[in-house]
Amino acid sequence: MKKLFIICALIIIPLLIFSQDWRSKPFTFFYSNGTNHFLGELGGGKKDAAHFMGIRDIDYQATRPTWQVGLRYKFHKYFTARVNYTYALISGSDANSGNYARNARNLSFRSGIYEMGAQIDYYFVEEKSVIKSSFGSLKGYTPISAYLFIGFGGLYFNPKAKHPETGKWIALRPLGTEGQYANPDGTPYTYTSFYYENGEKPTLTTPKPYSRFAGTIYIGLGLKYDLNKQWAVGLEISNRYTTTDYIDDCHDRYFNYSDFGLTPPSPYTTVFSDRHLTVDHDAQVVLGEPAQPYNSGKSMRGDPNYNDAYIIAVVTVFYKLNISNRLFNPKYR
């Protein structure tokens, strides 16, 4: 009996001690590197835009890099909190889409996304502390953990497009590509549509200039593998929904300043507002020749019913910091 007690003690005590390791050193620095995919009006798959959670609409030719750094704090056996800074170079091009209507629209963009966020991770496969003792080779320890997470944050974006002749990247917001500066002060401009709807020409208004700041909320899934007591690696994928529909500078209708004798805010405005190509609608084939500009009010430059989103997939390296936790350990106070 005495021998059995000693054996049990030698097994259980190290497990009890090191299973609480997260309480003493709960801070972890992490760095991530990976890719992103835009989900919005421009680019995409063979069908119409799918937007948030629309994985079928991913345009793999528009894959671009993503970097992330942050700090993780483990405050519960199953939960951690994180703050992170993310940079993603996002792009989209109708030329890459398998949808002929998108090909005919012929718009493209790229934008850097600068995002600050905070999130909560729930470990449905619990993290196990790496045990120093040789008893770590016993049953019950696994270096693999998995988690779900939800987060929110703010971001800055600035969509640009390449000039078809000079190759220069031009910022799109100052151009008022959908009539934002029909009134020079940016107030909405009211006009009568060229097209009939339900037997009459509706009265339309141009949108206001959009903000380059937006909010985001995201959900995701992660997998983590402990290499040793301090280092770990992981995989993570998240789908990010934003509060703006202008990451790609496309939102609603075409607007042609010349229809109303208005002066556009920039010579580049007419270049980037309407670049649609001629098509054979019966054969659903893009003929590729530049077409006459649409009249103001023509729909389907964008879809105002959905905001933009993007998917991020990264490989992460975790490093546990040697910072004691005074909150859970009175001896450190």
Secondary structure as GFF3:
##gff-version 3
##sequence-region A 1 333
A	DSSP	alpha_helix	2	18	.	.	.	ID=ss1
A	DSSP	alpha_helix	21	24	.	.	.	ID=ss2
A	DSSP	beta_strand	27	39	.	.	.	ID=ss3
A	DSSP	three_ten_helix	55	57	.	.	.	ID=ss4
A	DSSP	three_ten_helix	60	62	.	.	.	ID=ss5
A	DSSP	beta_strand	64	74	.	.	.	ID=ss6
A	DSSP	beta_strand	79	93	.	.	.	ID=ss7
A	DSSP	three_ten_helix	94	96	.	.	.	ID=ss8
A	DSSP	alpha_helix	100	105	.	.	.	ID=ss9
A	DSSP	beta_strand	108	125	.	.	.	ID=ss10
A	DSSP	three_ten_helix	134	137	.	.	.	ID=ss11
A	DSSP	beta_strand	144	156	.	.	.	ID=ss12
A	DSSP	beta_strand	160	162	.	.	.	ID=ss13
A	DSSP	beta_strand	169	171	.	.	.	ID=ss14
A	DSSP	three_ten_helix	173	175	.	.	.	ID=ss15
A	DSSP	beta_strand	190	192	.	.	.	ID=ss16
A	DSSP	beta_strand	203	205	.	.	.	ID=ss17
A	DSSP	beta_strand	213	226	.	.	.	ID=ss18
A	DSSP	beta_strand	231	242	.	.	.	ID=ss19
A	DSSP	three_ten_helix	257	260	.	.	.	ID=ss20
A	DSSP	alpha_helix	269	273	.	.	.	ID=ss21
A	DSSP	beta_strand	277	280	.	.	.	ID=ss22
A	DSSP	beta_strand	285	290	.	.	.	ID=ss23
A	DSSP	beta_strand	309	320	.	.	.	ID=ss24
A	DSSP	three_ten_helix	330	332	.	.	.	ID=ss25
###
